[in-house]
Amino acid sequence: MNVPSALRSAADQLRLEWPDGQVTELSHIRLRAACPCSQCRAARLQGRIDTAPSEVRLRAINPQGYGVQLVFSDGHDRGIYPWSYLRGLA
């Protein structure tokens, strides 16, 4: 499993540093819009493209072993983002 060696949230970006030296920076808005929880995935599969509010920010980052649970300022906290999924969002 490819786990980031560093994970930080600053301003409106989540920064992941990978063991191979690659750095991934993802905006909080992009992360919220790409939430992998079942409710958000179902909405995307049904063709409903929900956009995240421009003011949404990360409030908490909770490591879960195989990924990370992200808690957003709009109260959404159901998605656990696997490391491979986060790397693929880059």
Phi and psi in degrees as a GROMACS rama.xvg file:
@    title "Ramachandran Plot"
@    xaxis  label "Phi"
@    yaxis  label "Psi"
@TYPE xy
-94.9301  100.652  ASN-2
-102.779  135.54  VAL-3
-63.2033  146.58  PRO-4
-83.519  -18.5708  SER-5
-149.491  145.177  ALA-6
-143.02  120.086  LEU-7
-141.271  146.925  ARG-8
-116.967  126.371  SER-9
-141.372  138.66  ALA-10
53.7796  -113.148  ALA-11
-120.059  25.6638  ASP-12
-128.623  143.711  GLN-13
-102.954  126.051  LEU-14
-111.731  124.464  ARG-15
-117.548  128.223  LEU-16
-109.016  124.168  GLU-17
-98.1463  153.847  TRP-18
-56.8989  -26.5587  PRO-19
-83.4065  4.37277  ASP-20
95.2053  -11.9888  GLY-21
-69.241  143.642  GLN-22
-119.622  131.504  VAL-23
-115.658  128.366  THR-24
-121.563  123.07  GLU-25
-125.693  133.127  LEU-26
-70.8703  151.559  SER-27
-59.7128  -37.1102  HIS-28
-63.3282  -45.1505  ILE-29
-62.3666  -42.7769  ARG-30
-63.0622  -43.561  LEU-31
-64.799  -41.3458  ARG-32
-68.4695  -25.2027  ALA-33
-100.468  20.0171  ALA-34
-52.757  130.146  CYS-35
-89.0491  8.91085  PRO-36
-65.8948  160.247  CYS-37
-61.2  -37.6291  SER-38
-65.6457  -45.6602  GLN-39
-69.0657  -39.4994  CYS-40
-63.9455  -42.7288  ARG-41
-61.2156  -41.2658  ALA-42
-61.4375  -43.5859  ALA-43
-66.3076  -38.9267  ARG-44
-66.3322  -28.3092  LEU-45
-85.69  5.14293  GLN-46
84.9836  2.49585  GLY-47
-85.4904  112.699  ARG-48
-97.6169  99.5225  ILE-49
-84.7001  132.163  ASP-50
-100.877  150.916  THR-51
-86.0456  146.855  ALA-52
-60.2231  143.118  PRO-53
-64.8168  -17.9669  SER-54
-97.3846  4.08283  GLU-55
-66.2101  138.846  VAL-56
-138.249  157.824  ARG-57
-74.5941  135.264  LEU-58
-106.884  -28.0903  ARG-59
-155.1  149.647  ALA-60
-126.128  115.808  ILE-61
-117.277  103.875  ASN-62
-58.6616  140.586  PRO-63
-127.052  21.4198  GLN-64
85.8827  -75.7752  GLY-65
-84.1088  -3.09812  TYR-66
-175.883  -151.49  GLY-67
-145.649  138.625  VAL-68
-91.0626  127.706  GLN-69
-108.696  131.055  LEU-70
-108.868  124.695  VAL-71
-104.595  159.064  PHE-72
-65.2406  -18.2107  SER-73
-86.0524  6.53436  ASP-74
92.6637  -8.80383  GLY-75
-72.9482  127.749  HIS-76
-147.273  17.4416  ASP-77
-86.0469  -18.0388  ARG-78
-86.3016  135.561  GLY-79
-111.031  121.594  ILE-80
-95.1042  106.896  TYR-81
-62.4852  150.998  PRO-82
-56.181  -43.2578  TRP-83
-63.7687  -35.1874  SER-84
-65.1936  -44.7305  TYR-85
-62.7452  -41.4914  LEU-86
-66.1873  -35.8495  ARG-87
-70.599  -21.795  GLY-88
-73.1014  -15.2695  LEU-89
